[in-house]
Amino acid sequence: MATTHVKRAFKYRFCPTDAQAAELSRTFGCVRKVYNMALQARTEAWTMRQERVSYNATSAMLTAWKKAEELAYLSEVSSVPLQQALRHLQGAFTDFWQKRAQYPKFKSRKKSRKSAEYTSSAFRFRQGRLTLAKMDEPLAIVWSRPLPEGARPSTVTVSQDAAGRWFVSVLCEDRPTMPEPVNPAVGVDVGITSLVTLSTGEKITNPRHERSDRERLAKAQRSLARKATGDGANRAKARLKVGRAYARIADRRRDFLHKLTTRLVRENQTIVIEDLTVRGMLKNRALARAVGDASWSELRSMLEYRVGWYGRDLVVIDRWFPSSKLCSTCGAVAEKMPLNVREWTCCCGATHDRDVNAARNILAAGLAVAACGDGVRPQRSTPGRRSSVKQEVVPPQRARAAAQLRG
């Protein structure tokens, strides 16, 4: 089944020459410098209650900065990544004003991600060879998978991670395909022991990548802590070992989540999940490490963009819906359901596995959203109660199909 054209980023590793590595390192530093100076100017205007500094104003500042003698090195690198840094800062402020993110932070030389974005005017892509501005030779990219046929990249982002690896991300149009789904809908309940429990009763064990590599990571961090502070070579080597340990954990976790979400989207037309407050859970010291290792937010993010690629539906029910305490057989709600209770028996006599029961209730709530909008949560007399589910706009044919599934 084919879908419409979408923008997709294809990420590859590459091995730069010494000259290319030096040029990219200078570009990363200039991008960070421009971003921080623009943020400083906008913050000062914000603090002094002055007129808000716009993107156009920071663009004019960049032109003036290049002419200053102490900032002459800004003219030695491509101007496109510097301009893109200002656009990224504008996007960060837009998210802050719309209350989607916190106030933008300054970039750190040691901790912030090293990256630079090039638009089509700053690179040349011909016959599978990518050459960036200010470079004479193309990048030695390891093409682990082919780009879409006839692809014309619109932007290219070059980055270096904490493990010292170089990556290039190529953004281009694609028309992804996916076979027809096997199942009409599935409810998904996330957890710690079982990362995902499906309404079909299947449980997928949490691989706990951070826990399995915890000893290796701790050893690398202890070695780093013993090194003298500063920019010494030994401390740089120890920091690189820590970065490699983190990269191994992140790579394995991301690979597992990609495979899991691809399977869920391939097999099901509609996927129903809960809207969890992961940020709040991370404040719980007893659960923070396990919740962070499970990476529920990344799981949801992957589901969100994959359903858009392949023409599937994702329904998110409200976080206050009592999926664990609600009996999926009779609809009764238990008064209490501590986390240590993994199986429970309802007053109707039905015995439930906590996670499977929750997944089935999540599915029922999602199908109710698709069919009629609401109505699965038991009515309560408490005023100001939040809605049981988030309202989702679905095509009429999908709503009729959901109603048929519910019988």
C-alpha positions as CSV (number, residue, x, y, z in Angstrom):
1,M,0.0,0.0,0.0
2,A,1.6,3.3,-1.1
3,T,1.2,6.6,0.7
4,T,1.8,10.2,-0.3
5,H,5.2,11.7,-0.5
6,V,6.8,12.5,2.9
7,K,10.0,14.1,4.1
8,R,12.4,11.5,5.4
9,A,15.9,11.7,6.8
10,F,18.4,9.0,5.9
11,K,21.4,8.8,8.2
12,Y,24.8,7.4,7.3
13,R,28.3,7.3,8.8
14,F,31.2,8.7,7.0
15,C,35.0,9.0,7.5
16,P,36.3,12.5,6.9
17,T,39.8,13.3,5.9
18,D,42.0,15.4,8.3
19,A,41.2,18.5,6.3
20,Q,37.5,17.8,6.3
21,A,37.4,17.0,10.0
22,A,39.2,20.3,10.7
23,E,36.8,22.3,8.5
24,L,33.8,20.6,10.1
25,S,35.2,21.2,13.6
26,R,35.6,24.9,12.8
27,T,32.1,25.0,11.5
28,F,30.7,23.4,14.6
29,G,32.5,26.0,16.8
30,C,31.2,28.9,14.7
31,V,27.6,27.5,14.7
32,R,27.8,27.3,18.5
33,K,29.3,30.8,18.8
34,V,26.6,32.4,16.6
35,Y,23.8,30.6,18.4
36,N,25.0,31.7,21.8
37,M,25.6,35.3,20.8
38,A,22.1,35.5,19.2
39,L,20.6,33.9,22.3
40,Q,22.5,36.4,24.5
41,A,21.1,39.4,22.5
42,R,17.6,38.1,22.7
43,T,17.9,37.3,26.4
44,E,19.2,40.8,27.2
45,A,16.3,42.3,25.3
46,W,13.9,40.0,27.2
47,T,15.4,40.9,30.6
48,M,15.5,44.7,30.0
49,R,11.9,44.6,28.8
50,Q,13.0,46.0,25.4
51,E,11.5,45.3,22.0
52,R,11.6,41.6,21.1
53,V,14.6,40.8,18.9
54,S,13.4,39.0,15.8
55,Y,15.1,36.5,13.5
56,N,15.7,39.3,11.0
57,A,17.4,41.4,13.6
58,T,19.8,38.5,14.5
59,S,20.5,37.9,10.8
60,A,21.6,41.6,10.6
61,M,23.7,41.1,13.7
62,L,25.4,38.1,12.0
63,T,26.5,40.4,9.1
64,A,27.9,42.9,11.6
65,W,29.7,40.1,13.6
66,K,31.5,38.9,10.5
67,K,32.9,42.4,9.9
68,A,34.3,42.7,13.5
69,E,38.0,42.0,13.7
70,E,37.7,39.7,16.8
71,L,35.1,37.6,15.0
72,A,36.7,37.5,11.6
73,Y,36.9,33.7,11.8
74,L,33.1,33.5,11.2
75,S,33.8,34.4,7.6
76,E,36.1,31.4,7.1
77,V,33.4,28.8,7.2
78,S,30.2,28.5,5.1
79,S,27.6,31.1,5.9
80,V,24.7,28.7,5.5
81,P,25.1,26.7,8.7
82,L,25.5,30.0,10.6
83,Q,22.2,31.2,9.2
84,Q,20.5,27.9,9.9
85,A,21.6,28.2,13.6
86,L,19.6,31.4,13.8
87,R,16.6,29.7,12.3
88,H,16.9,26.9,14.9
89,L,17.1,29.5,17.6
90,Q,13.9,31.1,16.2
91,G,12.2,27.7,16.3
92,A,13.3,27.2,19.9
93,F,11.8,30.5,20.9
94,T,8.6,29.7,19.0
95,D,8.3,26.5,21.0
96,F,8.9,28.4,24.2
97,W,6.3,31.0,23.5
98,Q,3.7,28.3,22.6
99,K,4.6,26.5,25.9
100,R,5.9,23.4,24.1
101,A,9.4,23.7,25.6
102,Q,11.5,25.5,28.1
103,Y,13.5,28.7,27.5
104,P,16.4,28.0,25.1
105,K,19.7,27.2,26.7
106,F,23.2,28.2,25.7
107,K,25.3,25.6,23.9
108,S,28.3,24.1,25.6
109,R,31.5,23.2,23.9
110,K,31.8,19.9,25.8
111,K,28.2,18.8,26.3
112,S,26.1,20.1,23.4
113,R,25.5,18.2,20.2
114,K,28.0,19.1,17.5
115,S,26.1,19.6,14.3
116,A,25.8,21.9,11.2
117,E,23.0,22.0,8.7
118,Y,23.5,22.8,5.0
119,T,20.8,23.7,2.6
120,S,20.9,22.9,-1.1
121,S,22.9,26.1,-1.9
122,A,25.8,24.8,0.3
123,F,26.3,21.3,-1.0
124,R,26.5,19.4,-4.3
125,F,25.0,15.9,-4.7
126,R,25.9,14.2,-8.0
127,Q,26.0,10.5,-8.8
128,G,25.9,9.5,-5.2
129,R,28.7,11.8,-4.2
130,L,28.1,14.5,-1.6
131,T,30.4,17.6,-1.5
132,L,29.9,20.3,1.1
133,A,30.8,24.0,0.8
134,K,34.4,24.9,1.5
135,M,35.5,21.4,0.7
136,D,37.3,20.1,-2.4
137,E,36.6,16.4,-2.0
138,P,33.3,14.5,-1.5
139,L,32.6,12.9,1.9
140,A,33.5,9.2,2.1
141,I,30.0,8.1,3.1
142,V,29.2,4.5,3.9
143,W,25.9,4.0,2.0
144,S,24.4,1.4,4.2
145,R,21.1,1.6,2.3
146,P,20.2,3.4,-0.9
147,L,18.4,6.7,-1.1
148,P,15.0,6.7,-2.8
149,E,15.2,6.5,-6.6
150,G,15.6,10.0,-8.0
151,A,16.0,11.6,-4.6
152,R,17.1,15.2,-4.5
153,P,18.3,16.1,-1.0
154,S,16.9,19.4,0.4
155,T,19.1,19.7,3.5
156,V,22.1,17.8,4.8
157,T,23.0,17.8,8.5
158,V,26.6,16.7,9.5
159,S,27.1,15.8,13.2
160,Q,29.6,14.1,15.5
161,D,28.5,12.2,18.6
162,A,30.2,11.9,22.0
163,A,31.9,8.6,20.8
164,G,33.7,10.5,18.1
165,R,31.7,9.1,15.2
166,W,30.7,11.2,12.2
167,F,27.3,11.1,10.7
168,V,25.5,12.8,7.8
169,S,21.7,13.0,7.6
170,V,20.2,13.5,4.2
171,L,16.6,14.9,4.0
172,C,14.7,14.1,0.9
173,E,11.2,13.1,-0.3
174,D,10.2,9.5,-0.2
175,R,7.1,7.5,-0.9
176,P,7.2,4.7,1.8
177,T,5.1,1.5,1.3
178,M,3.7,-0.9,3.7
179,P,1.5,-4.0,3.2
180,E,-2.1,-4.1,4.3
181,P,-2.4,-4.6,8.1
182,V,-3.2,-8.0,9.5
183,N,-5.2,-6.7,12.5
184,P,-7.8,-3.8,12.6
185,A,-6.7,-2.4,16.0
186,V,-4.5,-3.1,19.0
187,G,-4.2,-1.6,22.5
188,V,-0.7,-1.0,23.9
189,D,0.2,-0.7,27.5
190,V,3.8,0.2,28.4
191,G,5.6,-0.9,31.5
192,I,9.0,-1.6,33.1
193,T,9.2,-5.4,33.3
194,S,7.3,-5.9,30.0
195,L,8.1,-2.9,27.9
196,V,4.9,-3.4,25.8
197,T,1.8,-5.5,26.6
198,L,-0.7,-5.9,23.7
199,S,-4.4,-6.3,24.0
200,T,-4.0,-9.7,22.4
201,G,-2.2,-10.9,25.5
202,E,1.3,-10.8,24.1
203,K,4.0,-9.4,26.3
204,I,7.3,-8.0,25.0
205,T,10.1,-8.1,27.6
206,N,12.0,-4.9,28.3
207,P,15.6,-5.5,27.3
208,R,16.9,-3.0,29.9
209,H,19.9,-1.9,27.8
210,E,21.2,0.5,30.4
211,R,21.1,-2.1,33.2
212,S,23.0,-4.6,31.1
213,D,25.8,-2.1,30.3
214,R,25.7,-0.4,33.7
215,E,29.0,-2.0,35.0
216,R,30.9,-1.0,31.8
217,L,29.5,2.6,32.0
218,A,30.3,2.9,35.7
219,K,33.9,1.8,35.1
220,A,34.4,4.4,32.4
221,Q,32.9,7.1,34.5
222,R,35.1,6.3,37.5
223,S,38.1,6.4,35.2
224,L,37.0,9.9,33.9
225,A,36.5,11.1,37.5
226,R,40.1,10.3,38.4
227,K,41.5,12.4,35.6
228,A,42.6,16.0,36.3
229,T,40.1,18.6,35.2
230,G,41.0,20.6,32.1
231,D,41.7,19.8,28.4
232,G,44.4,17.2,28.9
233,A,44.8,14.3,26.5
234,N,44.1,11.6,29.2
235,R,40.9,13.3,30.2
236,A,39.8,13.5,26.5
237,K,40.5,9.8,26.1
238,A,38.5,8.9,29.3
239,R,35.6,11.1,28.1
240,L,35.6,9.3,24.8
241,K,35.3,6.0,26.5
242,V,32.3,7.3,28.5
243,G,30.8,8.5,25.2
244,R,31.3,5.1,23.6
245,A,29.6,3.4,26.5
246,Y,26.6,5.7,26.2
247,A,26.5,5.4,22.4
248,R,26.4,1.6,22.7
249,I,23.4,1.8,25.1
250,A,21.6,4.3,22.9
251,D,22.2,2.5,19.7
252,R,20.9,-0.9,21.0
253,R,17.9,0.8,22.5
254,R,17.1,2.7,19.4
255,D,17.5,-0.4,17.2
256,F,15.1,-2.3,19.4
257,L,12.5,0.5,19.4
258,H,12.7,0.9,15.6
259,K,12.0,-2.8,15.1
260,L,9.2,-2.9,17.6
261,T,7.4,0.2,16.3
262,T,7.8,-1.0,12.7
263,R,6.2,-4.3,13.6
264,L,3.3,-2.6,15.4
265,V,2.6,-0.3,12.5
266,R,3.0,-3.2,9.9
267,E,0.5,-5.5,11.7
268,N,-2.2,-3.0,12.9
269,Q,-4.3,-0.4,11.2
270,T,-5.1,1.5,14.5
271,I,-2.8,1.6,17.5
272,V,-4.1,2.9,20.8
273,I,-1.7,4.1,23.6
274,E,-1.9,6.1,26.8
275,D,-0.8,9.7,27.2
276,L,1.8,9.2,30.1
277,T,3.5,12.0,32.0
278,V,7.0,10.7,31.6
279,R,8.5,14.0,32.8
280,G,6.7,13.6,36.0
281,M,7.7,10.0,36.5
282,L,11.3,10.9,36.0
283,K,11.1,13.0,39.2
284,N,10.4,9.8,41.2
285,R,13.9,8.8,42.4
286,A,12.8,5.2,42.8
287,L,11.6,4.8,39.2
288,A,13.6,7.5,37.2
289,R,16.4,5.2,36.1
290,A,14.1,2.4,34.9
291,V,11.7,4.8,33.2
292,G,14.5,6.5,31.4
293,D,15.9,3.2,30.3
294,A,12.5,2.1,28.9
295,S,12.4,5.3,26.8
296,W,8.6,5.5,26.5
297,S,8.7,9.0,24.9
298,E,10.9,7.8,22.1
299,L,8.6,4.8,21.5
300,R,5.6,7.2,21.2
301,S,7.6,9.5,18.9
302,M,8.5,6.7,16.6
303,L,4.9,5.5,16.4
304,E,3.7,9.0,15.7
305,Y,5.8,9.6,12.6
306,R,5.5,6.0,11.3
307,V,1.7,6.0,11.3
308,G,1.9,9.2,9.2
309,W,4.3,7.5,6.8
310,Y,2.2,4.4,6.2
311,G,-1.4,5.7,6.5
312,R,-2.2,4.1,9.9
313,D,-4.0,5.7,12.8
314,L,-2.7,6.4,16.3
315,V,-5.2,7.2,19.1
316,V,-4.0,8.6,22.4
317,I,-6.3,8.2,25.4
318,D,-6.2,10.5,28.4
319,R,-3.7,9.8,31.2
320,W,-6.5,9.8,33.8
321,F,-8.3,6.9,32.3
322,P,-8.3,4.0,34.9
323,S,-7.0,1.3,32.5
324,S,-5.5,-0.8,35.3
325,K,-8.4,-0.6,37.8
326,L,-11.2,-1.1,35.3
327,C,-12.5,-4.6,34.8
328,S,-12.5,-5.3,31.0
329,T,-15.3,-7.9,31.6
330,C,-18.0,-6.1,33.6
331,G,-16.7,-2.5,33.7
332,A,-16.4,-2.2,37.5
333,V,-13.6,0.0,38.9
334,A,-11.5,-1.2,41.8
335,E,-10.9,1.2,44.6
336,K,-7.1,0.7,44.8
337,M,-4.5,-0.9,42.6
338,P,-1.0,-0.7,44.0
339,L,1.9,-1.3,41.6
340,N,2.9,-4.6,43.4
341,V,-0.5,-6.1,42.4
342,R,0.1,-7.9,39.1
343,E,-3.0,-10.0,39.1
344,W,-6.4,-9.3,40.6
345,T,-9.9,-10.7,40.7
346,C,-13.0,-8.5,40.1
347,C,-16.3,-8.8,42.0
348,C,-17.8,-10.4,38.9
349,G,-15.4,-13.3,39.3
350,A,-13.1,-12.5,36.4
351,T,-9.3,-12.8,37.1
352,H,-7.1,-10.4,35.3
353,D,-3.4,-10.0,34.5
354,R,-2.9,-6.3,35.3
355,D,-1.1,-5.4,32.1
356,V,-3.2,-7.4,29.7
357,N,-6.4,-6.0,31.3
358,A,-5.0,-2.5,30.9
359,A,-4.2,-3.0,27.3
360,R,-7.7,-4.3,26.6
361,N,-9.2,-1.3,28.3
362,I,-7.0,1.0,26.3
363,L,-8.1,-0.6,23.1
364,A,-11.8,-0.2,24.1
365,A,-11.2,3.4,24.9
366,G,-9.5,4.1,21.6
367,L,-12.3,2.4,19.6
368,A,-14.8,4.5,21.5
369,V,-12.9,7.6,20.5
370,A,-12.9,6.6,16.8
371,A,-16.6,5.6,16.9
372,C,-18.3,8.3,19.0
373,G,-15.8,10.5,20.7
374,D,-16.1,9.5,24.4
375,G,-18.1,7.6,26.9
376,V,-16.0,4.7,28.2
377,R,-15.1,6.0,31.6
378,P,-17.6,5.4,34.4
379,Q,-19.5,8.6,35.3
380,R,-18.5,10.3,38.5
381,S,-20.2,13.0,40.5
382,T,-16.9,14.9,41.1
383,P,-17.2,18.3,39.3
384,G,-14.4,19.4,37.0
385,R,-13.4,15.8,36.2
386,R,-11.2,15.6,33.1
387,S,-12.4,13.9,29.9
388,S,-11.7,10.2,29.8
389,V,-10.1,10.3,26.4
390,K,-8.5,12.8,24.1
391,Q,-10.7,13.7,21.1
392,E,-9.2,12.6,17.8
393,V,-10.4,13.6,14.3
394,V,-10.8,10.5,12.2
395,P,-12.1,10.0,8.7
396,P,-15.8,8.8,8.6
397,Q,-14.9,5.5,7.1
398,R,-12.5,4.8,10.0
399,A,-15.2,5.7,12.5
400,R,-17.6,3.3,10.9
401,A,-15.0,0.6,10.8
402,A,-14.3,1.1,14.5
403,A,-18.0,0.9,15.3
404,Q,-18.2,-2.4,13.5
405,L,-15.3,-3.7,15.5
406,R,-17.0,-2.9,18.7
407,G,-20.1,-4.7,17.5
